[in-house]
Amino acid sequence: FFCHVFHQDYVLKKGVDAKEVKAEMLRILDSRGAKYPAEHNVGHLYKAEEGLAAFYQRIDPTNTFNPGVGKLEKHKRNCSCC
């Protein structure tokens, strides 16, 4: 088992689309099988994997406590649980 977590900050040239650079970097990481973010969970910046998304939906079925986490929907969910 090997875990290597590192942080990098990037300075881009004026006029470079930062969102596109990030998207391309994430495509490269995805192609390598990387899991991210490794340290602080997905928050609102990254898409939650299927299992994690299901976990979030299970523990907060009405989407009340942290809407939008894991790039999930931000609106309230209707459920038959309560």
Gaussian input, Z-matrix of N, CA and C with variables (Angstrom, degrees):
# hf/3-21g

backbone

0 1
 N
 C     1     B1
 C     2     B2     1     A1
 N     3     B3     2     A2     1     D1
 C     4     B4     3     A3     2     D2
 C     5     B5     4     A4     3     D3
 N     6     B6     5     A5     4     D4
 C     7     B7     6     A6     5     D5
 C     8     B8     7     A7     6     D6
 N     9     B9     8     A8     7     D7
 C    10    B10     9     A9     8     D8
 C    11    B11    10    A10     9     D9
 N    12    B12    11    A11    10    D10
 C    13    B13    12    A12    11    D11
 C    14    B14    13    A13    12    D12
 N    15    B15    14    A14    13    D13
 C    16    B16    15    A15    14    D14
 C    17    B17    16    A16    15    D15
 N    18    B18    17    A17    16    D16
 C    19    B19    18    A18    17    D17
 C    20    B20    19    A19    18    D18
 N    21    B21    20    A20    19    D19
 C    22    B22    21    A21    20    D20
 C    23    B23    22    A22    21    D21
 N    24    B24    23    A23    22    D22
 C    25    B25    24    A24    23    D23
 C    26    B26    25    A25    24    D24
 N    27    B27    26    A26    25    D25
 C    28    B28    27    A27    26    D26
 C    29    B29    28    A28    27    D27
 N    30    B30    29    A29    28    D28
 C    31    B31    30    A30    29    D29
 C    32    B32    31    A31    30    D30
 N    33    B33    32    A32    31    D31
 C    34    B34    33    A33    32    D32
 C    35    B35    34    A34    33    D33
 N    36    B36    35    A35    34    D34
 C    37    B37    36    A36    35    D35
 C    38    B38    37    A37    36    D36
 N    39    B39    38    A38    37    D37
 C    40    B40    39    A39    38    D38
 C    41    B41    40    A40    39    D39
 N    42    B42    41    A41    40    D40
 C    43    B43    42    A42    41    D41
 C    44    B44    43    A43    42    D42
 N    45    B45    44    A44    43    D43
 C    46    B46    45    A45    44    D44
 C    47    B47    46    A46    45    D45
 N    48    B48    47    A47    46    D46
 C    49    B49    48    A48    47    D47
 C    50    B50    49    A49    48    D48
 N    51    B51    50    A50    49    D49
 C    52    B52    51    A51    50    D50
 C    53    B53    52    A52    51    D51
 N    54    B54    53    A53    52    D52
 C    55    B55    54    A54    53    D53
 C    56    B56    55    A55    54    D54
 N    57    B57    56    A56    55    D55
 C    58    B58    57    A57    56    D56
 C    59    B59    58    A58    57    D57
 N    60    B60    59    A59    58    D58
 C    61    B61    60    A60    59    D59
 C    62    B62    61    A61    60    D60
 N    63    B63    62    A62    61    D61
 C    64    B64    63    A63    62    D62
 C    65    B65    64    A64    63    D63
 N    66    B66    65    A65    64    D64
 C    67    B67    66    A66    65    D65
 C    68    B68    67    A67    66    D66
 N    69    B69    68    A68    67    D67
 C    70    B70    69    A69    68    D68
 C    71    B71    70    A70    69    D69
 N    72    B72    71    A71    70    D70
 C    73    B73    72    A72    71    D71
 C    74    B74    73    A73    72    D72
 N    75    B75    74    A74    73    D73
 C    76    B76    75    A75    74    D74
 C    77    B77    76    A76    75    D75
 N    78    B78    77    A77    76    D76
 C    79    B79    78    A78    77    D77
 C    80    B80    79    A79    78    D78
 N    81    B81    80    A80    79    D79
 C    82    B82    81    A81    80    D80
 C    83    B83    82    A82    81    D81
 N    84    B84    83    A83    82    D82
 C    85    B85    84    A84    83    D83
 C    86    B86    85    A85    84    D84
 N    87    B87    86    A86    85    D85
 C    88    B88    87    A87    86    D86
 C    89    B89    88    A88    87    D87
 N    90    B90    89    A89    88    D88
 C    91    B91    90    A90    89    D89
 C    92    B92    91    A91    90    D90
 N    93    B93    92    A92    91    D91
 C    94    B94    93    A93    92    D92
 C    95    B95    94    A94    93    D93
 N    96    B96    95    A95    94    D94
 C    97    B97    96    A96    95    D95
 C    98    B98    97    A97    96    D96
 N    99    B99    98    A98    97    D97
 C   100   B100    99    A99    98    D98
 C   101   B101   100   A100    99    D99
 N   102   B102   101   A101   100   D100
 C   103   B103   102   A102   101   D101
 C   104   B104   103   A103   102   D102
 N   105   B105   104   A104   103   D103
 C   106   B106   105   A105   104   D104
 C   107   B107   106   A106   105   D105
 N   108   B108   107   A107   106   D106
 C   109   B109   108   A108   107   D107
 C   110   B110   109   A109   108   D108
 N   111   B111   110   A110   109   D109
 C   112   B112   111   A111   110   D110
 C   113   B113   112   A112   111   D111
 N   114   B114   113   A113   112   D112
 C   115   B115   114   A114   113   D113
 C   116   B116   115   A115   114   D114
 N   117   B117   116   A116   115   D115
 C   118   B118   117   A117   116   D116
 C   119   B119   118   A118   117   D117
 N   120   B120   119   A119   118   D118
 C   121   B121   120   A120   119   D119
 C   122   B122   121   A121   120   D120
 N   123   B123   122   A122   121   D121
 C   124   B124   123   A123   122   D122
 C   125   B125   124   A124   123   D123
 N   126   B126   125   A125   124   D124
 C   127   B127   126   A126   125   D125
 C   128   B128   127   A127   126   D126
 N   129   B129   128   A128   127   D127
 C   130   B130   129   A129   128   D128
 C   131   B131   130   A130   129   D129
 N   132   B132   131   A131   130   D130
 C   133   B133   132   A132   131   D131
 C   134   B134   133   A133   132   D132
 N   135   B135   134   A134   133   D133
 C   136   B136   135   A135   134   D134
 C   137   B137   136   A136   135   D135
 N   138   B138   137   A137   136   D136
 C   139   B139   138   A138   137   D137
 C   140   B140   139   A139   138   D138
 N   141   B141   140   A140   139   D139
 C   142   B142   141   A141   140   D140
 C   143   B143   142   A142   141   D141
 N   144   B144   143   A143   142   D142
 C   145   B145   144   A144   143   D143
 C   146   B146   145   A145   144   D144
 N   147   B147   146   A146   145   D145
 C   148   B148   147   A147   146   D146
 C   149   B149   148   A148   147   D147
 N   150   B150   149   A149   148   D148
 C   151   B151   150   A150   149   D149
 C   152   B152   151   A151   150   D150
 N   153   B153   152   A152   151   D151
 C   154   B154   153   A153   152   D152
 C   155   B155   154   A154   153   D153
 N   156   B156   155   A155   154   D154
 C   157   B157   156   A156   155   D155
 C   158   B158   157   A157   156   D156
 N   159   B159   158   A158   157   D157
 C   160   B160   159   A159   158   D158
 C   161   B161   160   A160   159   D159
 N   162   B162   161   A161   160   D160
 C   163   B163   162   A162   161   D161
 C   164   B164   163   A163   162   D162
 N   165   B165   164   A164   163   D163
 C   166   B166   165   A165   164   D164
 C   167   B167   166   A166   165   D165
 N   168   B168   167   A167   166   D166
 C   169   B169   168   A168   167   D167
 C   170   B170   169   A169   168   D168
 N   171   B171   170   A170   169   D169
 C   172   B172   171   A171   170   D170
 C   173   B173   172   A172   171   D171
 N   174   B174   173   A173   172   D172
 C   175   B175   174   A174   173   D173
 C   176   B176   175   A175   174   D174
 N   177   B177   176   A176   175   D175
 C   178   B178   177   A177   176   D176
 C   179   B179   178   A178   177   D177
 N   180   B180   179   A179   178   D178
 C   181   B181   180   A180   179   D179
 C   182   B182   181   A181   180   D180
 N   183   B183   182   A182   181   D181
 C   184   B184   183   A183   182   D182
 C   185   B185   184   A184   183   D183
 N   186   B186   185   A185   184   D184
 C   187   B187   186   A186   185   D185
 C   188   B188   187   A187   186   D186
 N   189   B189   188   A188   187   D187
 C   190   B190   189   A189   188   D188
 C   191   B191   190   A190   189   D189
 N   192   B192   191   A191   190   D190
 C   193   B193   192   A192   191   D191
 C   194   B194   193   A193   192   D192
 N   195   B195   194   A194   193   D193
 C   196   B196   195   A195   194   D194
 C   197   B197   196   A196   195   D195
 N   198   B198   197   A197   196   D196
 C   199   B199   198   A198   197   D197
 C   200   B200   199   A199   198   D198
 N   201   B201   200   A200   199   D199
 C   202   B202   201   A201   200   D200
 C   203   B203   202   A202   201   D201
 N   204   B204   203   A203   202   D202
 C   205   B205   204   A204   203   D203
 C   206   B206   205   A205   204   D204
 N   207   B207   206   A206   205   D205
 C   208   B208   207   A207   206   D206
 C   209   B209   208   A208   207   D207
 N   210   B210   209   A209   208   D208
 C   211   B211   210   A210   209   D209
 C   212   B212   211   A211   210   D210
 N   213   B213   212   A212   211   D211
 C   214   B214   213   A213   212   D212
 C   215   B215   214   A214   213   D213
 N   216   B216   215   A215   214   D214
 C   217   B217   216   A216   215   D215
 C   218   B218   217   A217   216   D216
 N   219   B219   218   A218   217   D217
 C   220   B220   219   A219   218   D218
 C   221   B221   220   A220   219   D219
 N   222   B222   221   A221   220   D220
 C   223   B223   222   A222   221   D221
 C   224   B224   223   A223   222   D222
 N   225   B225   224   A224   223   D223
 C   226   B226   225   A225   224   D224
 C   227   B227   226   A226   225   D225
 N   228   B228   227   A227   226   D226
 C   229   B229   228   A228   227   D227
 C   230   B230   229   A229   228   D228
 N   231   B231   230   A230   229   D229
 C   232   B232   231   A231   230   D230
 C   233   B233   232   A232   231   D231
 N   234   B234   233   A233   232   D232
 C   235   B235   234   A234   233   D233
 C   236   B236   235   A235   234   D234
 N   237   B237   236   A236   235   D235
 C   238   B238   237   A237   236   D236
 C   239   B239   238   A238   237   D237
 N   240   B240   239   A239   238   D238
 C   241   B241   240   A240   239   D239
 C   242   B242   241   A241   240   D240
 N   243   B243   242   A242   241   D241
 C   244   B244   243   A243   242   D242
 C   245   B245   244   A244   243   D243

   B1=1.4533
   B2=1.5128
   B3=1.3136
   B4=1.4544
   B5=1.5193
   B6=1.3107
   B7=1.4578
   B8=1.5190
   B9=1.3078
   B10=1.4572
   B11=1.5193
   B12=1.3098
   B13=1.4614
   B14=1.5208
   B15=1.3150
   B16=1.4513
   B17=1.5234
   B18=1.3073
   B19=1.4593
   B20=1.5201
   B21=1.3122
   B22=1.4561
   B23=1.5200
   B24=1.3021
   B25=1.4581
   B26=1.5231
   B27=1.3060
   B28=1.4555
   B29=1.5193
   B30=1.3120
   B31=1.4539
   B32=1.5220
   B33=1.3217
   B34=1.4585
   B35=1.5224
   B36=1.3089
   B37=1.4588
   B38=1.5207
   B39=1.3048
   B40=1.4559
   B41=1.5295
   B42=1.3285
   B43=1.4554
   B44=1.5169
   B45=1.3358
   B46=1.4653
   B47=1.5245
   B48=1.3130
   B49=1.4655
   B50=1.5295
   B51=1.3265
   B52=1.4683
   B53=1.5239
   B54=1.3282
   B55=1.4712
   B56=1.5226
   B57=1.3204
   B58=1.4617
   B59=1.5299
   B60=1.3262
   B61=1.4694
   B62=1.5232
   B63=1.3278
   B64=1.4658
   B65=1.5253
   B66=1.3254
   B67=1.4677
   B68=1.5236
   B69=1.3221
   B70=1.4660
   B71=1.5288
   B72=1.3310
   B73=1.4639
   B74=1.5278
   B75=1.3293
   B76=1.4637
   B77=1.5276
   B78=1.3438
   B79=1.4734
   B80=1.5281
   B81=1.3216
   B82=1.4688
   B83=1.5267
   B84=1.3278
   B85=1.4678
   B86=1.5250
   B87=1.3396
   B88=1.4694
   B89=1.5259
   B90=1.3282
   B91=1.4661
   B92=1.5234
   B93=1.3253
   B94=1.4671
   B95=1.5232
   B96=1.3358
   B97=1.4612
   B98=1.5154
   B99=1.3241
   B100=1.4660
   B101=1.5215
   B102=1.3041
   B103=1.4620
   B104=1.5173
   B105=1.3073
   B106=1.4573
   B107=1.5046
   B108=1.2911
   B109=1.4542
   B110=1.5166
   B111=1.2743
   B112=1.4596
   B113=1.5224
   B114=1.3073
   B115=1.4578
   B116=1.5242
   B117=1.3037
   B118=1.4656
   B119=1.5193
   B120=1.2970
   B121=1.4548
   B122=1.5225
   B123=1.3086
   B124=1.4625
   B125=1.5204
   B126=1.3250
   B127=1.4589
   B128=1.5180
   B129=1.3155
   B130=1.4622
   B131=1.5243
   B132=1.3328
   B133=1.4602
   B134=1.5145
   B135=1.3227
   B136=1.4589
   B137=1.5173
   B138=1.3187
   B139=1.4641
   B140=1.5239
   B141=1.3055
   B142=1.4681
   B143=1.5234
   B144=1.3291
   B145=1.4599
   B146=1.5219
   B147=1.3149
   B148=1.4622
   B149=1.5287
   B150=1.3148
   B151=1.4623
   B152=1.5194
   B153=1.3211
   B154=1.4628
   B155=1.5265
   B156=1.3305
   B157=1.4681
   B158=1.5258
   B159=1.3255
   B160=1.4713
   B161=1.5267
   B162=1.3294
   B163=1.4629
   B164=1.5316
   B165=1.3330
   B166=1.4677
   B167=1.5236
   B168=1.3207
   B169=1.4646
   B170=1.5253
   B171=1.3259
   B172=1.4652
   B173=1.5315
   B174=1.3410
   B175=1.4683
   B176=1.5305
   B177=1.3224
   B178=1.4681
   B179=1.5325
   B180=1.3251
   B181=1.4667
   B182=1.5260
   B183=1.3167
   B184=1.4672
   B185=1.5284
   B186=1.3363
   B187=1.4656
   B188=1.5299
   B189=1.3160
   B190=1.4567
   B191=1.5286
   B192=1.3147
   B193=1.4623
   B194=1.5195
   B195=1.3131
   B196=1.4625
   B197=1.5242
   B198=1.3330
   B199=1.4584
   B200=1.5250
   B201=1.3103
   B202=1.4572
   B203=1.5136
   B204=1.3280
   B205=1.4589
   B206=1.5261
   B207=1.3084
   B208=1.4581
   B209=1.5142
   B210=1.3187
   B211=1.4711
   B212=1.5214
   B213=1.3408
   B214=1.4588
   B215=1.5246
   B216=1.3111
   B217=1.4693
   B218=1.5284
   B219=1.2972
   B220=1.4639
   B221=1.5216
   B222=1.3201
   B223=1.4665
   B224=1.5306
   B225=1.3072
   B226=1.4713
   B227=1.5174
   B228=1.3276
   B229=1.4616
   B230=1.5135
   B231=1.2920
   B232=1.4602
   B233=1.5181
   B234=1.2915
   B235=1.4572
   B236=1.5204
   B237=1.2958
   B238=1.4649
   B239=1.5182
   B240=1.3339
   B241=1.4621
   B242=1.5206
   B243=1.3069
   B244=1.4616
   B245=1.5141
   A1=108.40
   A2=116.08
   A3=120.61
   A4=108.92
   A5=116.09
   A6=121.20
   A7=108.40
   A8=116.36
   A9=120.88
   A10=108.13
   A11=116.08
   A12=121.41
   A13=107.85
   A14=116.12
   A15=119.50
   A16=109.49
   A17=114.79
   A18=121.24
   A19=108.14
   A20=115.22
   A21=120.15
   A22=108.22
   A23=115.34
   A24=121.50
   A25=107.04
   A26=116.38
   A27=121.28
   A28=110.16
   A29=115.29
   A30=122.37
   A31=105.71
   A32=115.99
   A33=120.57
   A34=110.10
   A35=114.71
   A36=119.57
   A37=109.77
   A38=115.47
   A39=121.39
   A40=109.10
   A41=114.69
   A42=120.01
   A43=114.71
   A44=117.52
   A45=120.76
   A46=108.70
   A47=116.82
   A48=122.27
   A49=109.36
   A50=116.52
   A51=121.52
   A52=111.80
   A53=117.44
   A54=119.76
   A55=110.93
   A56=117.51
   A57=120.61
   A58=110.83
   A59=117.38
   A60=120.66
   A61=109.71
   A62=116.96
   A63=120.51
   A64=110.77
   A65=117.10
   A66=120.59
   A67=110.86
   A68=117.88
   A69=121.06
   A70=110.73
   A71=116.83
   A72=119.71
   A73=110.64
   A74=117.42
   A75=120.58
   A76=111.07
   A77=117.64
   A78=120.14
   A79=110.46
   A80=116.16
   A81=120.36
   A82=110.17
   A83=116.92
   A84=120.29
   A85=110.77
   A86=117.16
   A87=120.89
   A88=110.82
   A89=116.89
   A90=120.35
   A91=111.69
   A92=116.60
   A93=121.67
   A94=112.52
   A95=116.54
   A96=120.14
   A97=113.94
   A98=116.76
   A99=120.54
   A100=110.78
   A101=115.76
   A102=123.19
   A103=107.18
   A104=116.68
   A105=119.86
   A106=109.46
   A107=118.03
   A108=123.23
   A109=109.21
   A110=116.87
   A111=121.49
   A112=112.98
   A113=117.56
   A114=119.48
   A115=114.56
   A116=118.60
   A117=120.87
   A118=113.66
   A119=118.08
   A120=122.99
   A121=110.00
   A122=117.11
   A123=119.98
   A124=114.38
   A125=117.91
   A126=120.12
   A127=111.51
   A128=115.99
   A129=121.23
   A130=111.28
   A131=116.54
   A132=120.21
   A133=114.05
   A134=117.54
   A135=121.08
   A136=110.37
   A137=115.59
   A138=121.84
   A139=109.31
   A140=116.27
   A141=121.14
   A142=109.43
   A143=116.29
   A144=120.17
   A145=109.12
   A146=116.11
   A147=121.78
   A148=113.20
   A149=117.89
   A150=121.17
   A151=112.60
   A152=116.29
   A153=120.62
   A154=110.35
   A155=116.91
   A156=120.51
   A157=110.23
   A158=116.75
   A159=120.55
   A160=110.51
   A161=116.72
   A162=121.11
   A163=110.31
   A164=116.73
   A165=119.95
   A166=110.84
   A167=116.81
   A168=120.72
   A169=111.42
   A170=116.10
   A171=119.86
   A172=111.30
   A173=117.50
   A174=119.03
   A175=112.60
   A176=117.48
   A177=121.52
   A178=108.53
   A179=116.80
   A180=120.25
   A181=114.48
   A182=118.28
   A183=119.75
   A184=112.29
   A185=116.67
   A186=122.05
   A187=111.59
   A188=115.83
   A189=121.93
   A190=113.15
   A191=117.50
   A192=120.46
   A193=115.20
   A194=118.57
   A195=120.63
   A196=109.51
   A197=117.40
   A198=119.83
   A199=112.18
   A200=115.72
   A201=120.86
   A202=114.12
   A203=118.44
   A204=120.31
   A205=108.91
   A206=116.24
   A207=121.08
   A208=113.61
   A209=116.81
   A210=123.25
   A211=111.60
   A212=116.69
   A213=120.45
   A214=108.68
   A215=116.66
   A216=120.66
   A217=110.90
   A218=115.35
   A219=120.54
   A220=112.52
   A221=117.40
   A222=119.51
   A223=110.50
   A224=115.90
   A225=120.34
   A226=110.05
   A227=114.72
   A228=120.30
   A229=108.33
   A230=116.78
   A231=121.41
   A232=107.18
   A233=116.34
   A234=119.36
   A235=109.09
   A236=115.46
   A237=120.02
   A238=111.35
   A239=116.33
   A240=120.14
   A241=112.95
   A242=119.53
   A243=120.12
   A244=111.53
   D1=138.32
   D2=179.54
   D3=-144.52
   D4=126.84
   D5=178.47
   D6=-124.36
   D7=124.26
   D8=179.76
   D9=-129.15
   D10=107.51
   D11=179.64
   D12=-109.20
   D13=127.44
   D14=176.30
   D15=-142.29
   D16=155.01
   D17=179.88
   D18=-114.01
   D19=138.56
   D20=176.57
   D21=-134.70
   D22=140.90
   D23=173.22
   D24=-111.46
   D25=146.63
   D26=-176.68
   D27=-123.55
   D28=140.32
   D29=172.96
   D30=-111.64
   D31=122.73
   D32=-178.05
   D33=-105.63
   D34=151.66
   D35=176.40
   D36=-65.76
   D37=150.46
   D38=177.71
   D39=-56.52
   D40=133.72
   D41=178.87
   D42=93.45
   D43=-10.22
   D44=178.35
   D45=-79.58
   D46=136.23
   D47=-179.13
   D48=-79.54
   D49=103.75
   D50=-176.46
   D51=-61.25
   D52=-37.12
   D53=179.67
   D54=-64.98
   D55=-38.37
   D56=178.94
   D57=-69.56
   D58=-39.41
   D59=176.95
   D60=-60.93
   D61=-46.29
   D62=178.96
   D63=-61.89
   D64=-44.50
   D65=179.74
   D66=-60.13
   D67=-41.91
   D68=179.11
   D69=-66.59
   D70=-40.62
   D71=177.99
   D72=-62.68
   D73=-40.86
   D74=178.99
   D75=-67.50
   D76=-34.70
   D77=175.49
   D78=-61.95
   D79=-41.72
   D80=178.71
   D81=-64.13
   D82=-46.38
   D83=178.59
   D84=-60.96
   D85=-42.52
   D86=178.14
   D87=-59.32
   D88=-42.60
   D89=-178.28
   D90=-64.92
   D91=-23.11
   D92=178.61
   D93=-92.73
   D94=-2.45
   D95=179.42
   D96=80.78
   D97=17.95
   D98=-178.78
   D99=-69.60
   D100=152.36
   D101=173.97
   D102=-114.24
   D103=130.27
   D104=-178.14
   D105=-146.51
   D106=159.79
   D107=-16.97
   D108=-70.94
   D109=145.33
   D110=-173.23
   D111=-79.85
   D112=-22.70
   D113=-167.86
   D114=-109.96
   D115=-38.14
   D116=-169.73
   D117=-116.31
   D118=20.67
   D119=-178.62
   D120=66.63
   D121=-175.52
   D122=-171.59
   D123=-85.49
   D124=-25.13
   D125=-178.61
   D126=52.44
   D127=-139.76
   D128=178.70
   D129=-105.60
   D130=2.96
   D131=-175.40
   D132=-92.18
   D133=-24.12
   D134=-173.58
   D135=-128.57
   D136=152.26
   D137=178.58
   D138=-76.60
   D139=129.34
   D140=177.76
   D141=-73.32
   D142=139.09
   D143=174.37
   D144=-65.36
   D145=162.93
   D146=-173.79
   D147=-52.43
   D148=-46.80
   D149=-178.74
   D150=-64.84
   D151=-40.71
   D152=179.13
   D153=-69.29
   D154=-40.35
   D155=177.54
   D156=-60.89
   D157=-42.72
   D158=178.72
   D159=-63.13
   D160=-38.77
   D161=177.66
   D162=-62.15
   D163=-48.22
   D164=178.71
   D165=-58.08
   D166=-43.23
   D167=-178.31
   D168=-68.52
   D169=-32.16
   D170=179.66
   D171=-71.89
   D172=-41.61
   D173=-176.91
   D174=-82.34
   D175=-15.56
   D176=178.59
   D177=-138.73
   D178=70.29
   D179=-172.44
   D180=-63.09
   D181=-23.33
   D182=179.51
   D183=-96.80
   D184=0.43
   D185=178.23
   D186=60.02
   D187=44.43
   D188=-175.45
   D189=-93.21
   D190=-39.00
   D191=-166.91
   D192=-82.09
   D193=-36.71
   D194=-178.39
   D195=-149.25
   D196=64.28
   D197=-176.89
   D198=-60.42
   D199=135.32
   D200=178.93
   D201=94.23
   D202=-6.63
   D203=179.42
   D204=-61.04
   D205=141.45
   D206=179.57
   D207=67.52
   D208=22.00
   D209=-177.09
   D210=62.45
   D211=24.16
   D212=175.07
   D213=-80.76
   D214=175.43
   D215=-177.34
   D216=-60.18
   D217=152.28
   D218=-179.82
   D219=-100.31
   D220=-10.25
   D221=-179.44
   D222=-87.00
   D223=159.40
   D224=179.11
   D225=-67.06
   D226=143.74
   D227=176.06
   D228=-98.26
   D229=140.33
   D230=170.90
   D231=-88.26
   D232=139.59
   D233=179.02
   D234=-144.73
   D235=165.30
   D236=178.33
   D237=-98.19
   D238=13.63
   D239=-174.11
   D240=-85.54
   D241=-19.39
   D242=-176.36
   D243=-143.82

